Amino acid sequence: MIEATAPAVIRTAIVEDMRDVREGLATLINFTEGFSLTGAYRSMEEAIPKIKGNVPDVLLSDIGLPGMTGIEGIKILKDEYPDMTVLMITVYDDDERIFDAICAGATGYLLKLTPPAKLLENIKEAFTGGAPMSPEVASRVIKLFREVRPPEKVDYDLTPHETRLLKLLVEGHNYTTAAVELNVSYNTIKFHMRHIYEKLQVHSKSEAVAKALQNRIV
């Protein structure tokens, strides 16, 4: 029997400098069953100290913020709160920003034209171990990996079980489906993933998958 994978309510925060977008997202989160808004911030400078006392399960962050960028901010937040899930939501879909966001610890990368219902679905997917990306972004990520010549295979001292789990994630499984495939609990998957993150020196599933592909680990 698989253990529960999500709480009754997914606590969500927003970092967005455009007032109409920020308020629209806040309203969507606040008035949707299964979600609660822990904060809506105009900048990373405002968000970082306030999040400290009210850490969300999922953070939606813009990239093009005034002052500190979203990518700079999530590097700080992921170091402090490695279990917090971060989704970038932005108008930018260029390769450099996508790559930088994933390397900084973002779990997913969505464009602002994502419909509200799909956005909520993406938040749930990310929280339960998925790595949602807008179709336009996913196609760029695939192209990016095809163009980058992988180095010689690197050994990160993963156990056979950890390697098998990482291979499932590369194949598109999330924590829940990986638990079913390996016939273990969801919490067991999370336990092993913490060790995988430590060995690969990453902070998220998307970073682990990227590193596995780049370094031919699986």
C-alpha positions as CSV (number, residue, x, y, z in Angstrom):
1,M,0.0,0.0,0.0
2,I,1.4,3.4,-1.0
3,E,1.5,6.1,1.6
4,A,-0.2,9.5,1.1
5,T,1.8,11.6,-1.3
6,A,0.4,15.1,-0.7
7,P,-1.2,17.0,2.2
8,A,-4.8,18.1,2.2
9,V,-3.7,21.6,1.2
10,I,-0.6,22.5,-0.9
11,R,0.9,25.7,0.7
12,T,1.9,28.0,-2.2
13,A,3.8,31.3,-2.4
14,I,4.3,33.7,-5.3
15,V,7.1,36.0,-6.3
16,E,6.0,38.3,-9.2
17,D,6.6,42.0,-9.7
18,M,3.7,42.7,-12.0
19,R,0.7,43.6,-9.7
20,D,-2.0,42.3,-12.0
21,V,-0.3,38.9,-12.6
22,R,0.6,38.6,-8.9
23,E,-3.0,39.3,-7.7
24,G,-4.4,37.0,-10.4
25,L,-2.2,34.1,-9.3
26,A,-3.0,34.9,-5.6
27,T,-6.7,34.8,-6.3
28,L,-6.4,31.6,-8.2
29,I,-4.5,29.9,-5.4
30,N,-6.7,31.3,-2.6
31,F,-10.0,30.3,-4.1
32,T,-9.0,26.8,-5.3
33,E,-9.8,23.9,-3.0
34,G,-6.6,22.0,-2.0
35,F,-4.4,25.1,-2.1
36,S,-3.5,27.9,0.3
37,L,-1.5,31.1,-0.3
38,T,1.3,31.7,2.2
39,G,2.5,34.9,0.6
40,A,2.6,37.0,-2.6
41,Y,5.8,39.1,-2.9
42,R,6.9,41.8,-5.4
43,S,10.6,40.9,-5.2
44,M,13.1,38.3,-3.9
45,E,14.4,40.9,-1.5
46,E,10.9,41.0,0.0
47,A,10.3,37.2,-0.3
48,I,13.5,35.8,1.2
49,P,13.1,37.2,4.8
50,K,9.3,36.6,4.9
51,I,9.4,33.1,3.6
52,K,11.8,32.2,6.5
53,G,8.8,32.3,8.9
54,N,6.3,30.7,6.6
55,V,7.9,28.2,4.2
56,P,5.6,27.1,1.4
57,D,5.5,23.6,-0.2
58,V,5.7,25.2,-3.6
59,L,7.1,28.6,-4.7
60,L,6.0,30.2,-8.1
61,S,8.7,32.6,-9.1
62,D,9.1,35.0,-12.0
63,I,12.6,35.3,-13.5
64,G,12.7,39.0,-14.6
65,L,12.3,40.6,-11.2
66,P,13.6,44.1,-10.2
67,G,16.8,43.9,-8.2
68,M,17.7,40.3,-7.5
69,T,16.6,38.0,-10.4
70,G,14.3,35.0,-9.8
71,I,17.2,32.7,-10.6
72,E,19.5,34.4,-8.1
73,G,16.8,34.2,-5.5
74,I,16.0,30.6,-5.8
75,K,19.6,29.6,-5.5
76,I,19.5,31.2,-2.0
77,L,16.1,29.7,-1.1
78,K,17.0,26.2,-2.3
79,D,20.2,26.3,-0.2
80,E,18.1,27.2,2.8
81,Y,15.1,25.1,2.1
82,P,16.1,22.2,-0.2
83,D,12.7,20.4,0.2
84,M,10.8,23.4,-1.1
85,T,9.6,22.9,-4.7
86,V,10.2,25.8,-7.1
87,L,8.4,26.5,-10.3
88,M,9.6,29.3,-12.6
89,I,6.7,31.1,-14.4
90,T,7.9,33.6,-16.9
91,V,7.6,35.1,-20.4
92,Y,11.1,34.0,-21.2
93,D,11.7,30.7,-23.1
94,D,15.3,31.1,-24.3
95,D,17.9,28.3,-23.7
96,E,20.1,30.2,-21.3
97,R,17.4,31.1,-18.8
98,I,15.9,27.6,-19.0
99,F,19.3,26.0,-18.3
100,D,20.2,28.5,-15.5
101,A,16.8,28.0,-13.8
102,I,17.1,24.2,-13.8
103,C,20.7,24.5,-12.5
104,A,19.6,26.9,-9.8
105,G,17.1,24.3,-8.4
106,A,13.9,24.9,-10.3
107,T,11.7,21.8,-10.5
108,G,9.7,23.1,-13.5
109,Y,9.6,25.9,-16.0
110,L,6.3,27.3,-17.2
111,L,5.3,30.2,-19.5
112,K,2.9,32.8,-18.2
113,L,0.4,31.9,-21.0
114,T,-0.2,28.6,-19.2
115,P,-4.0,28.4,-18.5
116,P,-5.1,28.6,-14.8
117,A,-6.4,25.0,-14.7
118,K,-3.2,23.7,-16.2
119,L,-1.1,25.8,-13.8
120,L,-2.8,24.2,-10.8
121,E,-2.3,20.8,-12.3
122,N,1.4,21.6,-12.8
123,I,1.7,22.7,-9.1
124,K,0.3,19.4,-8.0
125,E,2.5,17.5,-10.4
126,A,5.7,19.3,-9.2
127,F,4.8,18.7,-5.5
128,T,4.4,15.0,-6.0
129,G,7.8,14.6,-7.7
130,G,7.1,15.6,-11.3
131,A,9.0,18.2,-13.4
132,P,6.3,20.1,-15.4
133,M,7.4,22.2,-18.3
134,S,5.4,24.1,-20.9
135,P,5.5,22.2,-24.2
136,E,7.6,25.0,-25.8
137,V,10.2,24.7,-23.0
138,A,10.3,20.9,-23.0
139,S,11.1,20.9,-26.7
140,R,14.0,23.3,-26.1
141,V,15.3,21.2,-23.2
142,I,15.3,18.1,-25.4
143,K,17.1,20.0,-28.2
144,L,19.6,21.4,-25.7
145,F,20.6,17.9,-24.5
146,R,20.9,16.6,-28.1
147,E,23.3,19.4,-29.0
148,V,25.5,19.0,-25.9
149,R,28.1,16.2,-26.3
150,P,28.0,14.2,-23.0
151,P,31.4,13.7,-21.2
152,E,32.7,10.3,-20.3
153,K,30.6,8.4,-17.8
154,V,31.1,9.6,-14.3
155,D,30.8,7.4,-11.2
156,Y,29.0,9.2,-8.3
157,D,29.2,6.1,-6.0
158,L,25.4,5.4,-6.4
159,T,24.2,2.1,-5.2
160,P,22.4,-0.2,-7.7
161,H,19.1,0.7,-6.1
162,E,19.8,4.4,-6.4
163,T,20.9,4.0,-10.0
164,R,17.7,2.1,-10.8
165,L,15.6,4.8,-9.2
166,L,17.4,7.6,-11.0
167,K,16.9,5.7,-14.3
168,L,13.1,5.6,-13.6
169,L,13.1,9.4,-13.1
170,V,15.0,9.9,-16.3
171,E,12.4,7.8,-18.1
172,G,9.7,10.1,-16.8
173,H,8.5,8.6,-13.6
174,N,7.6,10.7,-10.6
175,Y,8.0,9.7,-7.0
176,T,4.6,8.0,-6.8
177,T,4.9,5.9,-10.0
178,A,8.5,5.0,-9.1
179,A,7.3,3.8,-5.7
180,V,4.8,1.5,-7.5
181,E,7.5,0.3,-10.0
182,L,9.9,-0.5,-7.2
183,N,7.2,-1.8,-4.8
184,V,8.2,0.5,-2.0
185,S,6.5,3.4,-0.2
186,Y,6.5,7.0,-1.3
187,N,8.6,7.9,1.8
188,T,11.2,5.3,0.9
189,I,11.6,7.0,-2.5
190,K,12.0,10.4,-0.8
191,F,14.6,8.8,1.6
192,H,16.7,7.4,-1.3
193,M,16.3,10.6,-3.3
194,R,17.9,12.6,-0.5
195,H,21.0,10.4,-0.7
196,I,21.0,10.7,-4.5
197,Y,20.8,14.5,-4.2
198,E,23.7,14.5,-1.8
199,K,25.9,12.3,-4.0
200,L,25.1,14.3,-7.2
201,Q,25.3,17.6,-5.3
202,V,21.9,18.8,-6.7
203,H,18.7,20.1,-5.1
204,S,15.8,18.9,-7.2
205,K,14.6,16.1,-9.4
206,S,15.0,18.1,-12.5
207,E,18.7,18.8,-11.6
208,A,19.3,15.1,-10.9
209,V,17.8,14.1,-14.2
210,A,19.8,16.7,-16.0
211,K,23.0,15.6,-14.3
212,A,22.2,11.9,-15.1
213,L,21.8,12.7,-18.7
214,Q,24.8,15.0,-19.0
215,N,27.2,12.6,-17.2
216,R,25.8,9.4,-18.6
217,I,25.1,8.1,-15.1
218,V,22.3,5.8,-16.3
